[in-house]
């Protein structure tokens, strides 16, 4: 994994980092909206997340860690776990939402219908093979699914 500065690696325990993030964002004082976090995702994912995924696949043959595209796909299906409608500030929002809604009947549609975002990775089973990803989000909810992601990191 690339680090912006060599000294970053020495200061961060990468094995514990996902737990630190969950703890930090569980803090009610660190408020942020899902809408803001997902704003311009179709532009940001290819620029910042997918290069890391490609590097992990090239070096280790797999990509580890939480799959934000899985969570984004679930978010775009239309409502959150409580039935509250989700809005998205993204130039590709209509295309992303249509693909996310299609994935209930066509697994993987969110990725394959959005090749302009995910490129060749939409067809790579090492990338698309999120164990229990969307099914778990639908059946068990966000908290239980995120807790399970540790097994795949």
GIVEN-V210740 format. One line per field, one symbol per residue. ss: DSSP state (@ for helix, = for strand, . for the rest). phi: phi as a letter, one per 20 degrees, with the letter a starting at -180 (. if undefined). A space follows every 50 residues. Layout:
ss->???
phi->???
//
This chain:
ss->.....@@@@@@..@@@@@@@@@@@@@.......@@@@@..@@@@@@@@@@ @@@@@@@@@@.......@@@@@@@@...=.....=.......@@@@@@@@ @@......@@@@..@@@@@@@@@.@@@@....@@@@@@@@.@@@@@@@@@ @@.
phi->.fcfcgffgfedeffeggffffffeffffdebefgffeglgfefgfedef ffffffffedmbddngdfffffgfgffpcefenffddcebgdgfffffff ffffecgnggeffcffeelfffdeffeefegmgfffgfednfgffffffg fdf
//
